[in-house]
Amino acid sequence: MEIALYLVLLLVGLAAALAASELAVAYTRALAAGLGAPPFVVGVVLVAVGTDLPEIANSIASHLQGEGDVNVGDSVGSTLTQYTFVLGLFPFVAGALVISRRQVGLVTVLTMAGLGITTVFVLDGHLARVEGLVLIAAWGAATVATTKLLADGPGDDPPSVRHDGRLVQVLVALGALALVGAGATLAVHSLVRLAETLGLPEFLLAFFGASVGTSLPEVLVDVTALLRGAPGIALGDALGSSLVDSTLSIGAGPVVAPADVTTRLAVVGSLYTLVAVAAVGMLLAARRRHDRASAAVLMGLYAFSYVILLGLGR
């Protein structure tokens, strides 16, 4: 009976998230066209915040419980997952993609800056309220920089939507993205409970809970965008989510309630992610295309992170 219930909840969560993804992609494309903004910028500025709502909520909840490690681990781990695993999926969904060196380069540098600030802040084993405010301010500055410097990117041919008003489109898009997060959360929770009921190994539980769980909203929205012919939205969300995770997501928790972190794990995780982000950014910018060859490199960086972090955890 329990297994049947978890299977039903899993399917319901995935179905809701997929339906909401369709709505979110349609409205963000329409909003981008209406504002004259490149889809990539809308992906970085708007869609990324929506798909990162679970990480932001987790950051606040973990700090209220005095568990700073949960915030840093989830946020930094999500940054790594988006830049490697999620981006690595793109060529398998939509084939080779053309990469703008300026777009990828700018967001990569800004994300590296966020990770660098985080590394400095966790050196003393504590995340203070002022440090959280600095990280949130860094996200705000990065958003302004992205909007100003990438405003002249290529446009999109959006689908028609029911509502034309800009404010309504923003609200519908954010509401749909929140539903994606809620549906994905339900699906992952059901999957983990199903695995527990079946007696699967703890490693698989951790993998589903930490890696797939925090990145499922991005995966669903980005795959939907790719299949609907909106690679700019998908790329902007994947890179923008990493930027949000490395700044706003980490900073939200300590602003509400400062907490301690484990210095060694936080520093090594942040530095490895910084190096991986730099490597991915340089690779894509140098090649100006993303295909299965570059995807293999990205997946390798993702897999190697488990070797390093699991070794440290022993």
C-alpha positions in Angstrom: 0.0 0.0 0.0 2.8 2.4 0.9 4.7 1.7 -2.3 1.5 2.3 -4.4 0.9 5.6 -2.6 4.5 6.9 -3.2 4.3 5.9 -6.8 1.1 7.8 -7.3 2.6 10.9 -5.5 5.7 10.6 -7.6 3.7 10.6 -10.8 1.4 13.5 -9.6 4.4 15.6 -8.7 6.2 15.0 -12.0 3.0 15.7 -14.0 2.3 18.9 -12.1 5.9 20.1 -12.6 5.9 19.3 -16.3 2.6 21.1 -16.9 3.8 24.1 -15.0 7.1 24.0 -16.9 5.2 24.4 -20.2 3.3 27.4 -18.8 6.5 29.0 -17.4 8.5 28.7 -20.6 5.6 30.1 -22.7 5.1 33.1 -20.5 8.9 33.9 -20.0 9.3 33.8 -23.8 6.4 36.1 -24.3 7.7 38.4 -21.6 11.1 38.6 -23.1 9.7 39.5 -26.5 7.4 42.1 -25.0 10.2 43.8 -23.0 12.6 43.6 -25.9 15.0 41.6 -23.7 17.0 38.6 -24.9 15.6 35.3 -23.7 19.0 34.5 -22.2 18.8 37.6 -19.9 15.2 36.7 -18.9 16.5 33.2 -18.1 19.2 34.6 -15.9 17.2 37.3 -14.1 13.7 35.8 -13.8 13.5 32.1 -14.5 16.6 31.3 -12.4 15.1 32.9 -9.3 11.9 30.9 -9.8 13.7 27.5 -10.3 15.9 28.3 -7.3 13.0 28.9 -4.9 13.5 25.5 -3.2 17.2 26.3 -2.5 16.3 29.7 -1.1 13.6 28.2 1.1 16.0 25.5 2.2 18.7 28.1 3.1 16.3 30.0 5.4 14.9 26.8 7.0 18.3 25.3 7.6 19.6 28.4 9.3 16.5 28.7 11.5 17.6 25.2 12.8 21.2 26.2 13.2 22.4 24.0 10.3 24.6 26.2 8.1 26.2 23.2 6.5 22.9 22.2 4.9 22.6 25.7 3.3 26.2 25.8 2.0 26.2 22.2 0.9 22.9 22.5 -1.0 23.6 25.9 -2.6 27.2 25.2 -3.6 26.3 21.7 -4.7 23.5 23.1 -6.8 25.8 25.5 -8.4 28.1 22.7 -9.4 25.2 20.5 -10.6 23.8 23.2 -12.8 27.1 24.0 -14.4 28.0 20.4 -15.1 25.2 17.8 -14.9 22.3 20.0 -16.1 24.3 21.8 -18.8 25.7 18.4 -19.8 22.2 17.2 -20.6 21.6 19.9 -23.2 23.3 18.4 -26.3 21.5 15.1 -25.7 18.1 16.9 -25.8 18.6 19.5 -28.5 21.8 18.6 -30.3 24.8 21.0 -30.6 24.1 24.5 -29.3 25.8 27.8 -30.4 27.4 29.5 -27.4 27.8 33.3 -27.0 31.2 33.9 -25.5 30.1 37.2 -24.0 27.0 35.7 -22.3 28.7 32.6 -20.9 31.8 34.6 -20.0 30.0 37.3 -18.0 27.8 34.9 -16.0 30.7 32.6 -15.3 32.9 35.4 -13.9 30.0 36.7 -11.7 29.3 33.2 -10.4 33.0 32.7 -9.7 33.0 35.9 -7.8 30.1 34.7 -5.7 31.8 31.5 -4.9 35.0 33.4 -4.0 33.1 35.6 -1.6 31.5 32.5 0.0 34.9 30.8 0.4 36.3 33.8 2.3 33.2 34.0 4.5 33.2 30.3 5.6 36.9 30.3 6.5 36.1 31.2 10.1 33.4 28.5 10.3 30.5 30.9 10.7 28.1 32.7 8.4 27.0 36.1 9.9 24.1 38.3 9.1 26.3 41.0 7.5 27.9 38.3 5.3 24.5 37.2 4.1 23.6 40.8 3.2 26.9 41.1 1.2 26.0 38.0 -0.8 22.5 39.2 -1.5 23.9 42.6 -2.6 26.4 40.7 -4.8 23.4 39.0 -6.5 21.7 42.3 -7.0 24.8 43.9 -8.6 25.3 40.8 -10.8 21.7 41.1 -12.0 22.1 44.7 -12.9 25.3 44.0 -14.7 23.8 41.2 -16.7 20.8 43.3 -17.6 22.9 46.2 -18.7 25.7 44.4 -20.5 23.7 41.8 -22.3 20.7 43.8 -23.3 21.5 43.6 -27.1 21.4 39.8 -27.4 19.3 38.0 -30.1 15.5 37.9 -29.7 13.0 35.1 -29.9 9.8 34.3 -31.7 7.5 33.6 -28.7 4.3 31.6 -28.6 1.0 33.4 -28.1 -0.3 33.5 -24.5 -3.6 34.4 -22.9 -2.4 37.4 -20.9 -0.6 40.4 -22.6 0.0 42.6 -19.6 3.7 42.6 -18.5 3.0 42.5 -14.7 0.5 39.6 -15.2 3.0 37.8 -17.4 5.7 38.1 -14.6 3.2 36.9 -12.0 2.1 33.9 -14.1 5.7 33.0 -14.9 6.8 33.1 -11.3 3.6 31.3 -10.1 4.3 28.6 -12.7 7.9 28.3 -11.6 6.8 28.0 -8.0 4.5 25.1 -9.1 7.5 23.5 -10.8 9.4 23.6 -7.5 6.4 22.3 -5.5 5.8 19.4 -8.0 9.5 18.6 -8.1 9.7 18.6 -4.3 6.8 16.2 -4.0 8.2 13.9 -6.7 11.7 13.8 -5.0 10.3 13.3 -1.5 8.1 10.4 -2.8 11.1 8.9 -4.7 13.3 9.0 -1.6 10.5 7.5 0.6 10.0 4.8 -2.0 13.7 4.0 -2.0 13.6 3.8 1.8 10.6 1.5 1.7 12.4 -0.8 -0.8 15.6 -0.8 1.3 17.9 0.8 -1.3 21.4 1.8 -0.3 22.0 5.1 1.6 24.2 6.4 -1.3 21.2 6.3 -3.7 19.1 8.1 -1.1 21.7 10.8 -0.8 22.1 11.1 -4.5 18.4 11.5 -5.2 17.9 13.9 -2.3 20.8 16.1 -2.8 21.7 16.1 -6.5 18.6 15.3 -8.5 16.3 16.9 -5.9 17.8 20.4 -5.9 18.2 20.4 -9.7 14.9 18.8 -10.8 13.1 22.2 -11.3 16.0 23.4 -13.6 16.1 20.1 -15.5 12.3 20.2 -16.1 12.2 23.9 -17.2 15.4 23.7 -19.3 14.4 20.5 -21.1 11.0 22.0 -21.8 12.6 25.2 -23.1 15.0 23.2 -25.4 12.2 21.1 -26.8 10.1 24.2 -27.5 12.9 25.9 -29.4 14.0 28.3 -26.7 17.7 27.5 -26.0 18.3 31.1 -24.7 15.8 30.5 -21.8 17.4 27.1 -21.0 21.0 28.3 -21.0 20.1 31.5 -19.1 18.3 29.5 -16.4 21.1 26.9 -16.0 23.8 29.5 -15.7 21.6 32.0 -13.8 20.5 29.4 -11.3 24.2 28.8 -10.5 24.7 32.6 -10.0 21.6 32.7 -7.7 22.9 29.7 -5.7 26.3 31.1 -5.2 25.0 34.5 -3.9 21.3 35.0 -3.1 20.6 31.4 -1.9 23.6 31.2 0.4 23.0 34.7 1.7 19.3 34.3 2.5 19.8 32.0 5.4 22.3 33.9 7.5 20.4 37.2 7.1 17.5 35.5 9.0 19.6 33.5 11.5 23.5 33.3 11.5 24.9 29.8 11.9 28.1 27.8 12.0 29.5 25.7 9.1 32.2 23.0 8.8 35.1 24.9 7.4 36.9 22.1 5.7 33.9 20.8 3.7 32.6 24.3 2.9 36.0 25.6 1.7 36.9 22.5 -0.4 33.4 22.3 -1.9 33.3 26.0 -2.7 36.8 25.9 -4.3 36.2 22.8 -6.3 32.9 24.3 -7.6 34.8 27.5 -8.4 37.4 25.7 -10.4 34.7 23.5 -12.2 32.7 26.7 -13.1 35.8 28.3 -14.5 36.7 25.2 -16.5 33.2 24.9 -18.0 33.0 28.6 -18.8 36.4 28.6 -20.5 35.6 25.4 -22.4 32.3 26.7 -23.8 33.6 30.2 -24.5 36.6 28.8 -26.4 34.6 26.3 -28.5 31.6 28.6 -29.0 29.5 25.5 -29.2 28.2 22.9 -26.8 27.9 19.3 -28.1 28.3 15.8 -26.8 32.1 16.2 -26.6 31.9 19.1 -24.2 29.0 17.4 -22.5 31.3 14.5 -21.6 33.8 16.9 -20.0 31.0 18.5 -17.9 29.7 15.1 -16.8 33.2 14.1 -15.8 33.6 17.2 -13.6 30.3 16.4 -11.9 31.3 12.7 -11.3 34.7 13.7 -10.0 33.1 15.9 -7.3 31.7 12.8 -5.7 35.2 11.3 -5.4 36.5 14.4 -3.7 33.6 15.2 -1.4 32.9 11.6 -0.4 36.6 11.1 0.4 36.5 14.2 2.6 33.4 12.9 4.4 35.1 9.8 5.6 
